[in-house]
Amino acid sequence: MAWDFSTDPEFQQKLDWMTEFVQTEIEPLDLAFSSHLVYDKDHPVHEKVVRPLQDEVRARDLWACHLGPDLGGKGYGQLKLALMNEILGRSNWAPSVFGSQAPDSGNAEIIAHYGTDEQKEKYLQPLLDGRISSCYSMTEPQAGSDPQQFRCRAERDGDEWVINGEKWFTSAGAHADIIFVMCVNGMFVVPRESPGVEIAEYPALHNHIRYNNVRVPADHLLGPEDGARVLAQRRLGGGRIHHAMRTVAQVKLAFDIMCERALSRESHGKVIAEHQMVAEAIADSYAEINMLRLLVLWTAWTIDNSSTRQARTQIAACKYTCAKVLREVSYRALHIMGSLGTTDLTPLQAMWAAAPTMAIADGVDEVHKVTVARNVLRGYQPHPGLWPTEYLPAKREQARKKYAGLIAADPDLAAWADADAAAHGSRSRLGRR
């Protein structure tokens, strides 16, 4: 039997180093440089600041740990990655410094599994090295993330595919060197500079893209034709659990801010931590954060010991739970911070504003809740007859039959059983009146 909440001491040393490294060397990047520059690999900050930090990560053998050794990573399982992402999630720049920046991390895995040798040489290694950026173009204006309503399509024309349609909310689209486009009849890799790729300036980070007769070579189809949904689920499943892992870091940061403020601010003659409603906010947040964390770690463990497919119910639960906990904890922390919390002078306002996006991105929470309910209910059956399985009068009668011989042989037990039966019978008669 294995049931353990401890971390291997050797790996804990790596986590301890990561914690200090992120706080002292990477978090300052969030304050000195816009988070949008994470995706702009041509900006001087990458060459002058980020790459030296990446070299330190490589020296510690912690680069791109989600990838296998054949791709330059450590091939860590999801449980180790969860513990790492609890640290990396504190900073917008940290995943890039550690070679696990989304969407590049998931896109690199798609190229590794489905790309041609030429595509791997041209795109994969630069992605793995953090030299180019990519984006994942799935959502459509009229459909959201529902593939049943997608319209973007590729038509075969000789040795090329011609793509027409539009996509909405393509994160980092304006900075991407290559675009992974999900069409109704396949997944395609498209160089951003291809004629016909029109990227709107809005929204600033999550771009609206039109594909007007965009031509790509025939081998730019990834995986089988009509296989886009299979590739998407493979890619998005891992992405959802990693979002949840990094959300744990965010809510823990909000909690730290909340607790510090509760002990620092006075109201009505005492620190606000001594007021009952503030104490309730802290207690509820503590419980919710740890429930989310354990759900994420359990899901990661399940993936490691079976597969992403086997853990899909848990992944869906993680997805909507992390959005809910982020919303609740960041709001409580913001409220306890007071007017300062509503400004951009602390991270709290941005955290709270990010919660709705978390609830919509990678499929709206309602869809994932339906998935969880449907999968859970497969393990149940409707009860036969009028009364449910736990209908107490019927179960009580079964229990009396089970012990009938024992009761009949003991006058004291028989007297007690008669009195008990009479009492329950009286209650039943009262209940029918």
C-alpha positions as a Python dict, from the first residue, in 0.01 Angstrom:
ca = {
    (1, 'M'): (0, 0, 0),
    (2, 'A'): (128, 348, -89),
    (3, 'W'): (-24, 659, 61),
    (4, 'D'): (225, 938, 106),
    (5, 'F'): (216, 1317, 134),
    (6, 'S'): (592, 1366, 149),
    (7, 'T'): (836, 1472, -123),
    (8, 'D'): (1159, 1291, -201),
    (9, 'P'): (1440, 1486, -24),
    (10, 'E'): (1651, 1512, -339),
    (11, 'F'): (1364, 1656, -540),
    (12, 'Q'): (1268, 1881, -249),
    (13, 'Q'): (1612, 2040, -278),
    (14, 'K'): (1533, 2124, -639),
    (15, 'L'): (1202, 2275, -535),
    (16, 'D'): (1371, 2482, -265),
    (17, 'W'): (1622, 2616, -518),
    (18, 'M'): (1338, 2695, -760),
    (19, 'T'): (1146, 2886, -494),
    (20, 'E'): (1439, 3114, -417),
    (21, 'F'): (1537, 3149, -784),
    (22, 'V'): (1185, 3247, -892),
    (23, 'Q'): (1142, 3497, -612),
    (24, 'T'): (1481, 3666, -642),
    (25, 'E'): (1565, 3639, -1012),
    (26, 'I'): (1241, 3595, -1209),
    (27, 'E'): (963, 3779, -1026),
    (28, 'P'): (1147, 4112, -1077),
    (29, 'L'): (1098, 4056, -1452),
    (30, 'D'): (722, 4084, -1399),
    (31, 'L'): (771, 4432, -1261),
    (32, 'A'): (1043, 4556, -1496),
    (33, 'F'): (900, 4424, -1826),
    (34, 'S'): (548, 4379, -1959),
    (35, 'S'): (416, 4023, -1951),
    (36, 'H'): (335, 4059, -2324),
    (37, 'L'): (708, 4052, -2393),
    (38, 'V'): (716, 3688, -2281),
    (39, 'Y'): (591, 3599, -2629),
    (40, 'D'): (804, 3852, -2821),
    (41, 'K'): (1120, 3644, -2858),
    (42, 'D'): (1289, 3916, -3067),
    (43, 'H'): (1279, 4168, -2784),
    (44, 'P'): (1626, 4242, -2632),
    (45, 'V'): (1509, 4133, -2285),
    (46, 'H'): (1518, 3771, -2401),
    (47, 'E'): (1878, 3779, -2517),
    (48, 'K'): (2013, 3999, -2238),
    (49, 'V'): (1814, 3881, -1936),
    (50, 'V'): (1607, 3569, -2001),
    (51, 'R'): (1864, 3351, -2178),
    (52, 'P'): (2123, 3379, -1897),
    (53, 'L'): (1852, 3274, -1652),
    (54, 'Q'): (1759, 2984, -1881),
    (55, 'D'): (2124, 2877, -1879),
    (56, 'E'): (2112, 2859, -1498),
    (57, 'V'): (1801, 2642, -1519),
    (58, 'R'): (1973, 2411, -1768),
    (59, 'A'): (2275, 2389, -1540),
    (60, 'R'): (2042, 2269, -1263),
    (61, 'D'): (1895, 2008, -1503),
    (62, 'L'): (1548, 2161, -1474),
    (63, 'W'): (1490, 2273, -1833),
    (64, 'A'): (1165, 2167, -2008),
    (65, 'C'): (1104, 1890, -1756),
    (66, 'H'): (769, 1803, -1915),
    (67, 'L'): (949, 1674, -2225),
    (68, 'G'): (1121, 1339, -2261),
    (69, 'P'): (1500, 1303, -2275),
    (70, 'D'): (1481, 1262, -2654),
    (71, 'L'): (1355, 1622, -2670),
    (72, 'G'): (1599, 1763, -2417),
    (73, 'G'): (1380, 1737, -2107),
    (74, 'K'): (1368, 1520, -1797),
    (75, 'G'): (1045, 1335, -1874),
    (76, 'Y'): (904, 1415, -1532),
    (77, 'G'): (563, 1279, -1447),
    (78, 'Q'): (270, 1507, -1375),
    (79, 'L'): (311, 1482, -998),
    (80, 'K'): (658, 1633, -1007),
    (81, 'L'): (541, 1889, -1260),
    (82, 'A'): (256, 1986, -1028),
    (83, 'L'): (500, 2058, -746),
    (84, 'M'): (716, 2261, -983),
    (85, 'N'): (424, 2457, -1126),
    (86, 'E'): (313, 2553, -776),
    (87, 'I'): (627, 2764, -779),
    (88, 'L'): (641, 2872, -1143),
    (89, 'G'): (281, 2993, -1136),
    (90, 'R'): (380, 3292, -921),
    (91, 'S'): (541, 3465, -1218),
    (92, 'N'): (437, 3530, -1579),
    (93, 'W'): (799, 3491, -1688),
    (94, 'A'): (891, 3180, -1489),
    (95, 'P'): (752, 2916, -1730),
    (96, 'S'): (948, 3074, -2015),
    (97, 'V'): (1268, 3070, -1810),
    (98, 'F'): (1212, 2701, -1731),
    (99, 'G'): (1121, 2602, -2088),
    (100, 'S'): (757, 2523, -2016),
    (101, 'Q'): (581, 2832, -2149),
    (102, 'A'): (230, 2777, -2282),
    (103, 'P'): (123, 2751, -2557),
    (104, 'D'): (471, 2660, -2686),
    (105, 'S'): (503, 2361, -2453),
    (106, 'G'): (188, 2188, -2580),
    (107, 'N'): (249, 2285, -2942),
    (108, 'A'): (602, 2143, -2929),
    (109, 'E'): (463, 1809, -2818),
    (110, 'I'): (219, 1808, -3112),
    (111, 'I'): (502, 1876, -3358),
    (112, 'A'): (714, 1609, -3190),
    (113, 'H'): (442, 1346, -3230),
    (114, 'Y'): (286, 1442, -3564),
    (115, 'G'): (529, 1668, -3749),
    (116, 'T'): (748, 1564, -4042),
    (117, 'D'): (1125, 1545, -4008),
    (118, 'E'): (1152, 1874, -4196),
    (119, 'Q'): (900, 2043, -3965),
    (120, 'K'): (1078, 1914, -3658),
    (121, 'E'): (1406, 2054, -3785),
    (122, 'K'): (1251, 2387, -3883),
    (123, 'Y'): (1011, 2444, -3593),
    (124, 'L'): (1056, 2198, -3309),
    (125, 'Q'): (1409, 2272, -3195),
    (126, 'P'): (1361, 2651, -3203),
    (127, 'L'): (1043, 2605, -2997),
    (128, 'L'): (1223, 2384, -2748),
    (129, 'D'): (1508, 2634, -2726),
    (130, 'G'): (1272, 2924, -2669),
    (131, 'R'): (1388, 3098, -2985),
    (132, 'I'): (1048, 3127, -3153),
    (133, 'S'): (688, 3154, -3032),
    (134, 'S'): (374, 2971, -3136),
    (135, 'C'): (2, 3002, -3076),
    (136, 'Y'): (-300, 2772, -3081),
    (137, 'S'): (-584, 2903, -3297),
    (138, 'M'): (-902, 2718, -3202),
    (139, 'T'): (-1185, 2940, -3071),
    (140, 'E'): (-1422, 3097, -3325),
    (141, 'P'): (-1642, 3407, -3278),
    (142, 'Q'): (-1974, 3231, -3343),
    (143, 'A'): (-1882, 2905, -3171),
    (144, 'G'): (-1654, 2972, -2877),
    (145, 'S'): (-1469, 2647, -2815),
    (146, 'D'): (-1750, 2418, -2940),
    (147, 'P'): (-1598, 2226, -3233),
    (148, 'Q'): (-1945, 2126, -3351),
    (149, 'Q'): (-2000, 2488, -3454),
    (150, 'F'): (-1662, 2556, -3617),
    (151, 'R'): (-1651, 2681, -3975),
    (152, 'C'): (-1280, 2731, -4049),
    (153, 'R'): (-1195, 2475, -4318),
    (154, 'A'): (-902, 2365, -4532),
    (155, 'E'): (-955, 2251, -4890),
    (156, 'R'): (-700, 2040, -5077),
    (157, 'D'): (-566, 2200, -5396),
    (158, 'G'): (-294, 1987, -5552),
    (159, 'D'): (11, 1987, -5325),
    (160, 'E'): (-135, 2252, -5096),
    (161, 'W'): (-410, 2313, -4846),
    (162, 'V'): (-612, 2636, -4869),
    (163, 'I'): (-747, 2759, -4535),
    (164, 'N'): (-1043, 2995, -4498),
    (165, 'G'): (-1217, 3111, -4182),
    (166, 'E'): (-1161, 3319, -3875),
    (167, 'K'): (-1052, 3253, -3521),
    (168, 'W'): (-1101, 3452, -3206),
    (169, 'F'): (-905, 3475, -2880),
    (170, 'T'): (-586, 3323, -3017),
    (171, 'S'): (-348, 3389, -2731),
    (172, 'A'): (-14, 3543, -2836),
    (173, 'G'): (-119, 3532, -3201),
    (174, 'A'): (45, 3864, -3286),
    (175, 'H'): (383, 3742, -3160),
    (176, 'A'): (372, 3386, -3291),
    (177, 'D'): (609, 3267, -3558),
    (178, 'I'): (392, 2963, -3628),
    (179, 'I'): (21, 2910, -3575),
    (180, 'F'): (-150, 2579, -3500),
    (181, 'V'): (-488, 2615, -3670),
    (182, 'M'): (-775, 2383, -3581),
    (183, 'C'): (-998, 2342, -3887),
    (184, 'V'): (-1311, 2132, -3906),
    (185, 'N'): (-1120, 1879, -4116),
    (186, 'G'): (-775, 1877, -3959),
    (187, 'M'): (-501, 2048, -3759),
    (188, 'F'): (-249, 2255, -3957),
    (189, 'V'): (75, 2434, -3879),
    (190, 'V'): (80, 2774, -4050),
    (191, 'P'): (373, 3020, -4059),
    (192, 'R'): (242, 3357, -3937),
    (193, 'E'): (393, 3538, -4235),
    (194, 'S'): (190, 3331, -4482),
    (195, 'P'): (-11, 3547, -4725),
    (196, 'G'): (-372, 3573, -4614),
    (197, 'V'): (-307, 3555, -4239),
    (198, 'E'): (-467, 3874, -4106),
    (199, 'I'): (-414, 3941, -3735),
    (200, 'A'): (-621, 4216, -3573),
    (201, 'E'): (-465, 4431, -3303),
    (202, 'Y'): (-748, 4351, -3065),
    (203, 'P'): (-768, 4207, -2812),
    (204, 'A'): (-409, 4298, -2729),
    (205, 'L'): (-289, 3953, -2625),
    (206, 'H'): (-572, 3725, -2740),
    (207, 'N'): (-596, 3807, -3108),
    (208, 'H'): (-870, 3789, -3370),
    (209, 'I'): (-727, 3620, -3682),
    (210, 'R'): (-875, 3586, -4030),
    (211, 'Y'): (-748, 3322, -4271),
    (212, 'N'): (-817, 3434, -4629),
    (213, 'N'): (-708, 3171, -4882),
    (214, 'V'): (-402, 3085, -4676),
    (215, 'R'): (-194, 2827, -4861),
    (216, 'V'): (32, 2578, -4685),
    (217, 'P'): (211, 2269, -4818),
    (218, 'A'): (23, 1941, -4802),
    (219, 'D'): (256, 1805, -4531),
    (220, 'H'): (153, 2090, -4294),
    (221, 'L'): (-145, 1878, -4195),
    (222, 'L'): (-66, 1740, -3848),
    (223, 'G'): (-190, 1391, -3781),
    (224, 'P'): (-467, 1236, -3989),
    (225, 'E'): (-719, 1433, -4191),
    (226, 'D'): (-1031, 1494, -3981),
    (227, 'G'): (-821, 1422, -3673),
    (228, 'A'): (-820, 1774, -3527),
    (229, 'R'): (-1050, 1691, -3236),
    (230, 'V'): (-832, 1400, -3125),
    (231, 'L'): (-520, 1616, -3136),
    (232, 'A'): (-703, 1898, -2958),
    (233, 'Q'): (-813, 1677, -2670),
    (234, 'R'): (-464, 1537, -2633),
    (235, 'R'): (-319, 1885, -2622),
    (236, 'L'): (-587, 2058, -2413),
    (237, 'G'): (-609, 1785, -2148),
    (238, 'G'): (-249, 1841, -2043),
    (239, 'G'): (-289, 2218, -2073),
    (240, 'R'): (-591, 2224, -1839),
    (241, 'I'): (-416, 2039, -1559),
    (242, 'H'): (-109, 2262, -1593),
    (243, 'H'): (-333, 2572, -1569),
    (244, 'A'): (-472, 2428, -1247),
    (245, 'M'): (-121, 2361, -1115),
    (246, 'R'): (-18, 2721, -1174),
    (247, 'T'): (-344, 2849, -1026),
    (248, 'V'): (-244, 2686, -698),
    (249, 'A'): (58, 2919, -697),
    (250, 'Q'): (-163, 3221, -763),
    (251, 'V'): (-414, 3150, -486),
    (252, 'K'): (-134, 3077, -240),
    (253, 'L'): (16, 3416, -324),
    (254, 'A'): (-322, 3584, -273),
    (255, 'F'): (-353, 3402, 60),
    (256, 'D'): (-11, 3524, 171),
    (257, 'I'): (-113, 3880, 88),
    (258, 'M'): (-442, 3834, 274),
    (259, 'C'): (-286, 3700, 592),
    (260, 'E'): (-12, 3963, 603),
    (261, 'R'): (-269, 4240, 566),
    (262, 'A'): (-498, 4089, 829),
    (263, 'L'): (-215, 4109, 1083),
    (264, 'S'): (-105, 4458, 978),
    (265, 'R'): (-423, 4667, 958),
    (266, 'E'): (-622, 4782, 1263),
    (267, 'S'): (-992, 4857, 1283),
    (268, 'H'): (-1207, 4936, 1588),
    (269, 'G'): (-916, 4901, 1827),
    (270, 'K'): (-773, 4566, 1710),
    (271, 'V'): (-603, 4410, 1411),
    (272, 'I'): (-859, 4302, 1156),
    (273, 'A'): (-746, 3938, 1185),
    (274, 'E'): (-930, 3936, 1518),
    (275, 'H'): (-1259, 4028, 1358),
    (276, 'Q'): (-1476, 3721, 1307),
    (277, 'M'): (-1560, 3777, 940),
    (278, 'V'): (-1194, 3825, 849),
    (279, 'A'): (-1107, 3506, 1036),
    (280, 'E'): (-1381, 3327, 843),
    (281, 'A'): (-1238, 3451, 512),
    (282, 'I'): (-893, 3323, 608),
    (283, 'A'): (-1026, 2987, 725),
    (284, 'D'): (-1242, 2932, 416),
    (285, 'S'): (-953, 3028, 187),
    (286, 'Y'): (-714, 2794, 365),
    (287, 'A'): (-953, 2501, 324),
    (288, 'E'): (-1036, 2577, -40),
    (289, 'I'): (-672, 2619, -143),
    (290, 'N'): (-574, 2288, 11),
    (291, 'M'): (-874, 2107, -137),
    (292, 'L'): (-778, 2239, -480),
    (293, 'R'): (-414, 2145, -429),
    (294, 'L'): (-497, 1790, -324),
    (295, 'L'): (-737, 1752, -618),
    (296, 'V'): (-463, 1865, -856),
    (297, 'L'): (-199, 1638, -701),
    (298, 'W'): (-437, 1340, -703),
    (299, 'T'): (-515, 1407, -1069),
    (300, 'A'): (-145, 1433, -1152),
    (301, 'W'): (-82, 1105, -970),
    (302, 'T'): (-364, 940, -1165),
    (303, 'I'): (-216, 1055, -1496),
    (304, 'D'): (126, 920, -1397),
    (305, 'N'): (-20, 584, -1299),
    (306, 'S'): (-266, 542, -1586),
    (307, 'S'): (-318, 804, -1857),
    (308, 'T'): (-459, 1147, -1931),
    (309, 'R'): (-765, 976, -2076),
    (310, 'Q'): (-827, 781, -1756),
    (311, 'A'): (-801, 1106, -1558),
    (312, 'R'): (-1029, 1315, -1780),
    (313, 'T'): (-1304, 1340, -1517),
    (314, 'Q'): (-1053, 1464, -1261),
    (315, 'I'): (-897, 1705, -1511),
    (316, 'A'): (-1238, 1854, -1583),
    (317, 'A'): (-1303, 1891, -1209),
    (318, 'C'): (-967, 2063, -1166),
    (319, 'K'): (-1046, 2302, -1450),
    (320, 'Y'): (-1362, 2453, -1303),
    (321, 'T'): (-1250, 2421, -941),
    (322, 'C'): (-933, 2622, -998),
    (323, 'A'): (-1137, 2903, -1156),
    (324, 'K'): (-1377, 2906, -862),
    (325, 'V'): (-1104, 2904, -597),
    (326, 'L'): (-910, 3177, -779),
    (327, 'R'): (-1223, 3392, -792),
    (328, 'E'): (-1316, 3340, -426),
    (329, 'V'): (-971, 3368, -268),
    (330, 'S'): (-857, 3665, -476),
    (331, 'Y'): (-1180, 3848, -397),
    (332, 'R'): (-1147, 3787, -23),
    (333, 'A'): (-785, 3901, -31),
    (334, 'L'): (-879, 4209, -234),
    (335, 'H'): (-1161, 4290, 9),
    (336, 'I'): (-938, 4255, 314),
    (337, 'M'): (-673, 4472, 146),
    (338, 'G'): (-936, 4744, 109),
    (339, 'S'): (-915, 5028, -141),
    (340, 'L'): (-553, 4943, -219),
    (341, 'G'): (-667, 4601, -342),
    (342, 'T'): (-885, 4757, -611),
    (343, 'T'): (-587, 4930, -772),
    (344, 'D'): (-302, 4797, -985),
    (345, 'L'): (-59, 4858, -696),
    (346, 'T'): (-92, 4496, -577),
    (347, 'P'): (-137, 4174, -780),
    (348, 'L'): (-487, 4115, -640),
    (349, 'Q'): (-695, 4316, -886),
    (350, 'A'): (-531, 4137, -1180),
    (351, 'M'): (-585, 3797, -1015),
    (352, 'W'): (-954, 3866, -961),
    (353, 'A'): (-991, 3998, -1316),
    (354, 'A'): (-825, 3680, -1449),
    (355, 'A'): (-1078, 3450, -1282),
    (356, 'P'): (-1352, 3493, -1547),
    (357, 'T'): (-1100, 3416, -1821),
    (358, 'M'): (-993, 3104, -1633),
    (359, 'A'): (-1358, 2995, -1623),
    (360, 'I'): (-1395, 3034, -2000),
    (361, 'A'): (-1058, 2940, -2149),
    (362, 'D'): (-1010, 2580, -2271),
    (363, 'G'): (-1385, 2523, -2256),
    (364, 'V'): (-1636, 2694, -2029),
    (365, 'D'): (-1678, 2559, -1678),
    (366, 'E'): (-2038, 2454, -1742),
    (367, 'V'): (-1926, 2212, -2015),
    (368, 'H'): (-1670, 2055, -1783),
    (369, 'K'): (-1925, 2022, -1504),
    (370, 'V'): (-2158, 1836, -1740),
    (371, 'T'): (-1866, 1610, -1835),
    (372, 'V'): (-1793, 1533, -1471),
    (373, 'A'): (-2158, 1464, -1390),
    (374, 'R'): (-2204, 1241, -1695),
    (375, 'N'): (-1889, 1039, -1621),
    (376, 'V'): (-1967, 1006, -1250),
    (377, 'L'): (-2323, 890, -1317),
    (378, 'R'): (-2195, 603, -1531),
    (379, 'G'): (-2100, 436, -1204),
    (380, 'Y'): (-2459, 441, -1074),
    (381, 'Q'): (-2789, 272, -1155),
    (382, 'P'): (-3148, 382, -1088),
    (383, 'H'): (-3297, 209, -786),
    (384, 'P'): (-3551, -67, -855),
    (385, 'G'): (-3904, -12, -732),
    (386, 'L'): (-4052, 286, -554),
    (387, 'W'): (-3808, 336, -267),
    (388, 'P'): (-3436, 428, -286),
    (389, 'T'): (-3162, 191, -174),
    (390, 'E'): (-3114, 382, 153),
    (391, 'Y'): (-3487, 381, 243),
    (392, 'L'): (-3458, 308, 615),
    (393, 'P'): (-3781, 113, 683),
    (394, 'A'): (-3686, -148, 423),
    (395, 'K'): (-3326, -169, 544),
    (396, 'R'): (-3443, -194, 904),
    (397, 'E'): (-3667, -487, 814),
    (398, 'Q'): (-3373, -659, 640),
    (399, 'A'): (-3159, -605, 950),
    (400, 'R'): (-3423, -760, 1177),
    (401, 'K'): (-3442, -1065, 952),
    (402, 'K'): (-3062, -1096, 962),
    (403, 'Y'): (-3060, -1110, 1343),
    (404, 'A'): (-3401, -1278, 1393),
    (405, 'G'): (-3256, -1597, 1540),
    (406, 'L'): (-3034, -1412, 1785),
    (407, 'I'): (-3319, -1185, 1896),
    (408, 'A'): (-3560, -1475, 1940),
    (409, 'A'): (-3311, -1659, 2165),
    (410, 'D'): (-3255, -1364, 2398),
    (411, 'P'): (-3557, -1226, 2592),
    (412, 'D'): (-3386, -890, 2658),
    (413, 'L'): (-3301, -840, 2290),
    (414, 'A'): (-3653, -949, 2194),
    (415, 'A'): (-3810, -697, 2433),
    (416, 'W'): (-3585, -420, 2300),
    (417, 'A'): (-3659, -514, 1938),
    (418, 'D'): (-4035, -507, 2004),
    (419, 'A'): (-4010, -163, 2167),
    (420, 'D'): (-3796, -31, 1886),
    (421, 'A'): (-4033, -166, 1621),
    (422, 'A'): (-4327, -7, 1799),
    (423, 'A'): (-4145, 327, 1820),
    (424, 'H'): (-4061, 329, 1452),
    (425, 'G'): (-4407, 213, 1366),
    (426, 'S'): (-4553, 506, 1561),
    (427, 'R'): (-4327, 748, 1375),
    (428, 'S'): (-4435, 599, 1047),
    (429, 'R'): (-4802, 643, 1138),
    (430, 'L'): (-4736, 1003, 1247),
    (431, 'G'): (-4557, 1066, 922),
    (432, 'R'): (-4860, 952, 723),
    (433, 'R'): (-5100, 1188, 897),
}
